[in-house]
Amino acid sequence: MAKETFTEAMAVAKDPQDSKATKPKTSFIGFIADKGIFVFTGILVLTAVLFVDGFASLQNVTDVFHRAAPIGIVALGMTFVVITGNYLDLSVVAQAAAAGVILIAVSNAYNLIIAFAVAFVVAIIFALANGIAVGYFKANAVIVTLATTYIGLGLLRLLSGGSQVFGPADGPIATFGTSKLGPFPYSAVVLVAVTLILTFVLTRTNFGFLIRSFGVNSSATRLAGTNTGLIVIGAFMVTSMAAMFAGFVLAAFSNTAVSNMATGFDFQALAAIIVGGTSVFGGKGSVPRTLLGVVFVSILSNVLVLVQVSYGFQQVAIGSLIVLAVTVDALGRRVSKK
Amino acid sequence: MTNQTVIKVGSTATGFWGKSRTLLARRTEGRAVVLFAIIATFVTVSQPLVFTAYQVTLGRIALIGLVALGLTAVILMGELDLSVASTLAVSGVIAVTVANQTNMAIGVLAALAAGVVVSLINAFFVAIVGINSFIATLGMLFALRGMAFVIADEAPVKLQNTDLGIAFGQPLLGPLTPRIMIFFLIFIAIQIFVSRVKAGREFLAVGGNRQAAYDAGIPVKRRIFTGFIISGVVASIAGIINAVERTSADPTSGSTVLLASFAAAIIGGNYLKGGKGSIIGTLIGAASLGMLQVALTISGVQIPIQEIFIGGILLIAVITDPSSLRAVWGSLSTTFQGIKNSLAK
């Protein structure tokens, strides 16, 4: 805080005429919209440690991260679609489930390499279908991905017979799901690795720069000579890859997979992204913010479970959280425009 | 009302063919009619039972179409109400729970009141706070689903007055069950409201160009409230009908309705950005989907395949939207232009 005030004071000293850009007092709502997630996560963690029995144990904290990993990975990837201003990708529900089922079923029938290859191809087909419809046909992303979800889940249920598939008890998938790197389960390691990779892609590569500039002003990006359709396809591609890895991790947890295992991933991932401070209006946001949002949402649901709140109220809480976070974002945006 | 040719809006085509061509160009139901014709032909050839058992088909159309009708009112304004699926579930649960304790009339009133409250919250976030309606109603979809679970205590609620439920499923007037009659009454009401009443006509203006509508003195925010109330109340009615007809209210109900009703409204030619569309289009869309579903069910097709069919139709409908085709044509022609230019060099 002190550092920021100092920079602002410097700016005022440099250019006293431009009072608007360097208004020394930022508004409360603007502050909450921008930095609120840090404050709220802090408050939540503090409250949980002080008042909730069984929260502050290493076992529970590792467990939180272990369980947050699949949704977290999805959310990290979906951040790209949200930043392009295309709301969200609902079809991650179908994609993650498809990846999980394919991993176990195909590796049972053939081997792990073929399973990876098939899952990869399926992810690319999903990304192309969503990306072309949204990027080139300019169709509404919510409707398109709703349609691809149903097509994907229908096909998956049809091909897998709708039943659960089990991997061999001592296979590599089961080993991955249960083993740890030091005190951290592999799932949490994958979550951190994906965060690092996607942060690099979004902030340090040409593609990431184009994603962000498309989110800020899509027509300017197009007029600057960029093929904007490809950018949208790229954003969906990142989401699909993330959903694929999330499906792998989820399947490895229990060494089983079923077509409805990722139900609710779409909304929970969106909640994490929005709570983290990535704007649904596009252009504003980052991958580490989403990780923080994931941490917030999963600690919140962990606390709700620990204090024995019913499933219904948990859903109410997450839904209200989405609306609340978007309201704060919209109000903050209005303040900054004034 | 002078007959000045200068202020003739639209096309100046004369003669029978010219006039009918402009009439066709102004309508938005084109794709819906084409799809309807294709499905009707396919059904007549392979499953004529769909027409002989028209009562079943009409029931299915009413099931899909009711929510879609309300949704269309919101889509005309360029907004979207994703929360209808959960409004349906919550209303059903409330209607049955209250009816079990008191009587059916109070249950229905309570459920309708819930529908109004939900739509007021939606409209508040969209019109006053200024959140995108996709995201606001997405949050509501989630929150209300949880609410339905809480009220229902996480299990389906049985309607104690089973006689009423059985009577509700029987034909009331000729072959028409109450569900089908309510569906057609609501269709006529919304159709008259949107095409003949000033407030309803203004929906199209709000959807077409919000700033222009505002400048022309249309109370835009009030119209958005009206639209959401229509969609919320209609979803409530659908929830009540479902619960009474099945004599039980399931907090998980409505998730398949969401896809089907969106599909019906979009196939019906309603422009998602607002300003263009019609209730009749939605009716045709719902009729096509209803016939298709009944035909698939009669031929013993599995539920996953039916989902694939409806998902596929929704995808095709949203891609063949005139604005989508224009967008892809635009990007294709710039690409060709680029290739031509580079070849010329």
HADDOCK unambig.tbl for C-alpha pairs under 7 A between the chains (distance, minus, plus):
assign (segid A and resid 133 and name CA) (segid B and resid 319 and name CA) 6.51 0.50 0.50
assign (segid A and resid 136 and name CA) (segid B and resid 327 and name CA) 6.71 0.50 0.50
assign (segid A and resid 136 and name CA) (segid B and resid 328 and name CA) 5.28 0.50 0.50
assign (segid A and resid 137 and name CA) (segid B and resid 319 and name CA) 6.21 0.50 0.50
assign (segid A and resid 137 and name CA) (segid B and resid 324 and name CA) 4.50 0.50 0.50
assign (segid A and resid 137 and name CA) (segid B and resid 325 and name CA) 6.37 0.50 0.50
assign (segid A and resid 137 and name CA) (segid B and resid 327 and name CA) 5.63 0.50 0.50
assign (segid A and resid 137 and name CA) (segid B and resid 328 and name CA) 5.03 0.50 0.50
assign (segid A and resid 138 and name CA) (segid B and resid 324 and name CA) 5.59 0.50 0.50
assign (segid A and resid 138 and name CA) (segid B and resid 327 and name CA) 6.39 0.50 0.50
assign (segid A and resid 139 and name CA) (segid B and resid 318 and name CA) 6.30 0.50 0.50
assign (segid A and resid 139 and name CA) (segid B and resid 319 and name CA) 6.30 0.50 0.50
assign (segid A and resid 139 and name CA) (segid B and resid 324 and name CA) 6.04 0.50 0.50
assign (segid A and resid 144 and name CA) (segid B and resid 315 and name CA) 5.92 0.50 0.50
assign (segid A and resid 147 and name CA) (segid B and resid 311 and name CA) 4.38 0.50 0.50
assign (segid A and resid 147 and name CA) (segid B and resid 312 and name CA) 6.64 0.50 0.50
assign (segid A and resid 147 and name CA) (segid B and resid 314 and name CA) 5.98 0.50 0.50
assign (segid A and resid 147 and name CA) (segid B and resid 315 and name CA) 5.61 0.50 0.50
assign (segid A and resid 148 and name CA) (segid B and resid 311 and name CA) 6.50 0.50 0.50
assign (segid A and resid 150 and name CA) (segid B and resid 307 and name CA) 5.89 0.50 0.50
assign (segid A and resid 150 and name CA) (segid B and resid 308 and name CA) 6.08 0.50 0.50
assign (segid A and resid 150 and name CA) (segid B and resid 311 and name CA) 5.39 0.50 0.50
assign (segid A and resid 151 and name CA) (segid B and resid 307 and name CA) 6.48 0.50 0.50
assign (segid A and resid 151 and name CA) (segid B and resid 308 and name CA) 4.29 0.50 0.50
assign (segid A and resid 151 and name CA) (segid B and resid 311 and name CA) 5.31 0.50 0.50
assign (segid A and resid 151 and name CA) (segid B and resid 312 and name CA) 6.52 0.50 0.50
assign (segid A and resid 154 and name CA) (segid B and resid 304 and name CA) 4.23 0.50 0.50
assign (segid A and resid 154 and name CA) (segid B and resid 305 and name CA) 6.08 0.50 0.50
assign (segid A and resid 154 and name CA) (segid B and resid 307 and name CA) 5.75 0.50 0.50
assign (segid A and resid 154 and name CA) (segid B and resid 308 and name CA) 5.34 0.50 0.50
assign (segid A and resid 155 and name CA) (segid B and resid 304 and name CA) 6.82 0.50 0.50
assign (segid A and resid 155 and name CA) (segid B and resid 308 and name CA) 6.91 0.50 0.50
assign (segid A and resid 157 and name CA) (segid B and resid 304 and name CA) 6.31 0.50 0.50
assign (segid A and resid 158 and name CA) (segid B and resid 304 and name CA) 6.03 0.50 0.50
assign (segid A and resid 312 and name CA) (segid B and resid 146 and name CA) 3.97 0.50 0.50
assign (segid A and resid 312 and name CA) (segid B and resid 147 and name CA) 6.05 0.50 0.50
assign (segid A and resid 312 and name CA) (segid B and resid 149 and name CA) 4.84 0.50 0.50
assign (segid A and resid 312 and name CA) (segid B and resid 150 and name CA) 4.95 0.50 0.50
assign (segid A and resid 313 and name CA) (segid B and resid 146 and name CA) 5.79 0.50 0.50
assign (segid A and resid 313 and name CA) (segid B and resid 147 and name CA) 6.89 0.50 0.50
assign (segid A and resid 313 and name CA) (segid B and resid 150 and name CA) 6.51 0.50 0.50
assign (segid A and resid 315 and name CA) (segid B and resid 142 and name CA) 6.17 0.50 0.50
assign (segid A and resid 315 and name CA) (segid B and resid 143 and name CA) 5.66 0.50 0.50
assign (segid A and resid 315 and name CA) (segid B and resid 146 and name CA) 4.61 0.50 0.50
assign (segid A and resid 316 and name CA) (segid B and resid 142 and name CA) 6.63 0.50 0.50
assign (segid A and resid 316 and name CA) (segid B and resid 143 and name CA) 3.86 0.50 0.50
assign (segid A and resid 316 and name CA) (segid B and resid 144 and name CA) 6.61 0.50 0.50
assign (segid A and resid 316 and name CA) (segid B and resid 146 and name CA) 4.85 0.50 0.50
assign (segid A and resid 316 and name CA) (segid B and resid 147 and name CA) 6.20 0.50 0.50
assign (segid A and resid 317 and name CA) (segid B and resid 143 and name CA) 6.83 0.50 0.50
assign (segid A and resid 318 and name CA) (segid B and resid 143 and name CA) 6.90 0.50 0.50
assign (segid A and resid 319 and name CA) (segid B and resid 139 and name CA) 4.44 0.50 0.50
assign (segid A and resid 319 and name CA) (segid B and resid 140 and name CA) 6.06 0.50 0.50
assign (segid A and resid 319 and name CA) (segid B and resid 142 and name CA) 4.79 0.50 0.50
assign (segid A and resid 319 and name CA) (segid B and resid 143 and name CA) 4.21 0.50 0.50
assign (segid A and resid 320 and name CA) (segid B and resid 139 and name CA) 6.31 0.50 0.50
assign (segid A and resid 320 and name CA) (segid B and resid 143 and name CA) 6.02 0.50 0.50
assign (segid A and resid 322 and name CA) (segid B and resid 139 and name CA) 5.39 0.50 0.50
assign (segid A and resid 323 and name CA) (segid B and resid 136 and name CA) 5.69 0.50 0.50
assign (segid A and resid 323 and name CA) (segid B and resid 139 and name CA) 5.34 0.50 0.50
assign (segid A and resid 326 and name CA) (segid B and resid 131 and name CA) 6.95 0.50 0.50
assign (segid A and resid 327 and name CA) (segid B and resid 129 and name CA) 6.85 0.50 0.50
assign (segid A and resid 327 and name CA) (segid B and resid 131 and name CA) 6.60 0.50 0.50
assign (segid A and resid 330 and name CA) (segid B and resid 130 and name CA) 6.85 0.50 0.50
assign (segid A and resid 330 and name CA) (segid B and resid 131 and name CA) 6.22 0.50 0.50
